[in-house]
Amino acid sequence: MNHPRRPVLGRLALALAACAGALCAPAVLAQAQTAKPMFDKPIRLVVPYSAGGGTDILARHVAERLRARLGQSVVVDNKPGANGVIGTEIVAKSAPDGTTIVLVVNTHLLNPLLMKQLPYDTFKDLTPITKVATSPMVIVVNSDLPATNVKDLSALLKKGPDKGSYGSSENMTRLVGAMFVRSQGAADAVHVAYKGGAPLMADVAAGATTIGVTSILTARPFITSGKLRPIAVTGARRTDALPNVPTMVEEGAPDVVANTDYTLYAPSATPRAILERLQKEVSEVVNSPEMVRILAEQAAVPGGASVADTDAQVKKDFLFWQKVVADVGLKAE
């Protein structure tokens, strides 16, 4: 028995299927764009340093892109003070549900070495999620200071009754500042503590503090405006962000090599599945072409390693900084 309508129906089914596919494409896209949020409340990304500093700048880039990926609010909350301890304590004592995280620099690992008391246990109360980025630091001076290189600056530090000063925004920049002045035979230079990189740069630009050590992220606007002069970078090699600025290795101080690592942490009891989801999303964000370009402009390279690899690297980093602190001779205060 013949079925003359079957081919027609077959063609009609194919046409409808194709049409449905075309119609569904926007629907699928819309669904992806309005995916169910990861949490039922906003993510609070604590930055334990002042607004305008390198960590704050990076945190806001990441938060903006996480909002789009997760379909929910990610709020950057600056809580500066006490070498990052004030903001970090908030996270250490928060509910371990993934909605309160903190972005810190290496000072997080230096605090237990340089501070006699902490209101939390660095390793028991917090756990790493992933490193967001890594960048060298830059040593800067006021553009009016008669020093265009390390040799000039070293001579100024040793000259006259005023031994000069170096500022830091937390213990990481304090340590690198101490490494620098000791490498130049000017260990009696006065250390001045600041609550963040932005106010430190402002004071160096105003001439209130002789030397500033900070991230290129923080110093870049002041350098671009001509208010600060970069003397050297602390990476092992020059950076494309400041191609004409030599390294401390080139300037005869091979021991003054240090990078800033920006690392995300969560309360230690946070479920592993949440840590790994956050790590995955952050890795996608920082390794996107747009963020790679943004980071490169600030002399930073993206991170995004797994939770397990980050945890292992953090432990190695702590041993490294422990040795540097001992070599420089800094004591806990």
LINBEL-V867345 format. One record per backbone hydrogen bond with DSSP energy under -1.0 kcal/mol. NH is the residue of the N-H (numbers start at 1). CO is the residue of the C=O. If there is no record, write none. Layout:
# LINBEL-V867345
nh=NH co=CO
nh=NH co=CO
This chain:
# LINBEL-V867345
nh=6 co=3
nh=9 co=5
nh=10 co=6
nh=11 co=7
nh=12 co=8
nh=13 co=9
nh=14 co=10
nh=15 co=11
nh=16 co=12
nh=17 co=13
nh=18 co=14
nh=19 co=15
nh=20 co=16
nh=21 co=17
nh=22 co=18
nh=23 co=19
nh=24 co=20
nh=25 co=21
nh=28 co=24
nh=29 co=25
nh=30 co=26
nh=31 co=27
nh=32 co=28
nh=33 co=29
nh=34 co=30
nh=35 co=32
nh=43 co=73
nh=44 co=99
nh=45 co=75
nh=46 co=101
nh=47 co=77
nh=53 co=50
nh=57 co=53
nh=58 co=54
nh=59 co=55
nh=60 co=56
nh=61 co=57
nh=62 co=58
nh=63 co=59
nh=64 co=60
nh=65 co=61
nh=66 co=62
nh=67 co=63
nh=68 co=64
nh=69 co=65
nh=70 co=66
nh=71 co=67
nh=75 co=43
nh=77 co=45
nh=79 co=47
nh=85 co=82
nh=86 co=81
nh=88 co=84
nh=89 co=85
nh=90 co=86
nh=91 co=87
nh=92 co=88
nh=93 co=89
nh=94 co=91
nh=97 co=95
nh=101 co=44
nh=102 co=265
nh=103 co=46
nh=104 co=263
nh=108 co=105
nh=109 co=106
nh=110 co=106
nh=111 co=107
nh=113 co=110
nh=114 co=110
nh=115 co=111
nh=125 co=121
nh=127 co=266
nh=129 co=264
nh=132 co=262
nh=133 co=262
nh=134 co=301
nh=135 co=260
nh=138 co=214
nh=139 co=232
nh=140 co=212
nh=141 co=229
nh=143 co=227
nh=145 co=142
nh=147 co=145
nh=153 co=149
nh=154 co=150
nh=155 co=151
nh=156 co=152
nh=157 co=153
nh=158 co=154
nh=166 co=190
nh=167 co=211
nh=168 co=192
nh=174 co=170
nh=175 co=171
nh=176 co=172
nh=177 co=173
nh=178 co=174
nh=179 co=175
nh=180 co=176
nh=181 co=177
nh=182 co=178
nh=183 co=179
nh=184 co=180
nh=185 co=182
nh=186 co=181
nh=189 co=186
nh=190 co=164
nh=192 co=166
nh=194 co=168
nh=200 co=196
nh=201 co=197
nh=202 co=198
nh=203 co=199
nh=204 co=200
nh=205 co=201
nh=206 co=202
nh=208 co=203
nh=211 co=165
nh=212 co=140
nh=213 co=167
nh=214 co=138
nh=219 co=215
nh=220 co=216
nh=223 co=219
nh=224 co=220
nh=225 co=221
nh=226 co=223
nh=227 co=222
nh=228 co=222
nh=229 co=141
nh=231 co=139
nh=232 co=139
nh=233 co=246
nh=234 co=137
nh=242 co=239
nh=245 co=242
nh=248 co=233
nh=251 co=247
nh=252 co=249
nh=253 co=248
nh=256 co=253
nh=257 co=255
nh=258 co=234
nh=260 co=135
nh=262 co=133
nh=263 co=104
nh=264 co=130
nh=265 co=102
nh=266 co=127
nh=268 co=125
nh=270 co=267
nh=275 co=271
nh=276 co=272
nh=277 co=273
nh=278 co=274
nh=279 co=275
nh=280 co=276
nh=281 co=277
nh=282 co=278
nh=283 co=279
nh=284 co=280
nh=285 co=281
nh=286 co=282
nh=287 co=283
nh=288 co=285
nh=292 co=288
nh=293 co=289
nh=294 co=290
nh=295 co=291
nh=296 co=292
nh=297 co=293
nh=298 co=295
nh=299 co=296
nh=300 co=295
nh=301 co=134
nh=303 co=132
nh=304 co=131
nh=310 co=306
nh=311 co=307
nh=312 co=308
nh=313 co=309
nh=314 co=310
nh=315 co=311
nh=316 co=312
nh=317 co=313
nh=318 co=314
nh=319 co=315
nh=320 co=316
nh=321 co=317
nh=322 co=318
nh=323 co=319
nh=324 co=320
nh=325 co=321
nh=326 co=322
nh=327 co=323
nh=328 co=324
nh=329 co=325
nh=330 co=325
nh=333 co=114
